[in-house]
Amino acid sequence: MGLSKEFRVFKAYTVELKKEAVFKVLSGEMRKSEARFAYGIAGTTTLDRWMERYGHGILSEHKELLQEMGTRKKKEAIKGEMPETEVLRQELAAVRKELRAVELRAEAYSLMIDIAERELKIAIRKKSATK
């Protein structure tokens, strides 16, 4: 005779295992699905409940470690990235900065023309001619 679907076997997990699984997820070392598989967590919401319960404590205990894991030193290239890629990344940032300056300048010129047309009551901009 088989067991009914309502009957579930609950697995007992140690607090240390729960905290370890939560830490691995919060630190980015594992995704939730990977942690569930690695620690044999059957329920899909079980890890979420553990994160609610232990997450804050883990974050405060390992705050410095998690901050270091989330940041990269400025001059350090991404692992496996070619040096020329970093040069291109810097050039792109410079070009974006220059583009923003040009856009602001164009907006300022347009605003000055609008003010001059309104104050002096003359048409400075060319109107498109109809054919």
C-alpha positions, -999 to +999 in steps of 0.1 A: +000+000+000+015+034-011+017+066+009-008+093+002+003+126-013-006+145+018+020+125+038+054+142+035+087+134+051+103+164+066+141+164+066+158+180+096+186+204+088+212+218+113+213+255+119+249+255+107+239+239+074+210+264+070+234+293+076+260+279+053+235+276+024+222+311+030+257+325+031+266+308-002+236+323-019+240+358-004+277+359-012+269+350-048+289+318-047+258+298-055+224+304-071+194+293-050+188+263-073+224+253-069+223+255-032+190+235-030+207+208-051+240+209-032+224+207+003+196+184-006+168+210+001+136+196-014+112+225-009+114+254-033+105+279-006+126+264+022+157+283+013+137+315+010+125+310+046+160+304+058+172+335+040+145+355+058+154+340+091+192+339+090+201+364+062+203+395+083+225+379+109+248+365+082+250+399+065+260+416+097+285+389+106+302+388+072+296+424+061+332+432+052+337+399+033+305+404+013+315+440+004+349+428-008+333+401-029+309+426-045+336+450-056+365+450-079+396+471-077+396+500-102+427+490-122+421+453-120+408+438-152+380+412-152+395+377-149+405+364-183+400+398-199+426+409-224+446+442-216+433+458-248+398+453-236+404+474-205+419+501-228+388+500-250+366+501-218+384+533-207+381+548-242+344+541-243+340+558-210+358+589-223+337+590-255+305+587-235+316+616-213+325+638-243+291+629-260+273+640-229+292+673-229+283+678-266+246+670-259+246+696-231+262+722-253+237+716-281+208+719-256+223+752-243+226+766-278+190+756-286+178+773-254+198+805-262+181+806-297+147+801-282+153+830-257+167+853-284+138+846-308+113+853-280+131+884-266+141+900-299+110+887-318+130+876-348+132+842-365+167+828-362+160+792-370+152+784-406+117+772-412+115+742-436+103+754-470+073+737-485+076+727-522 
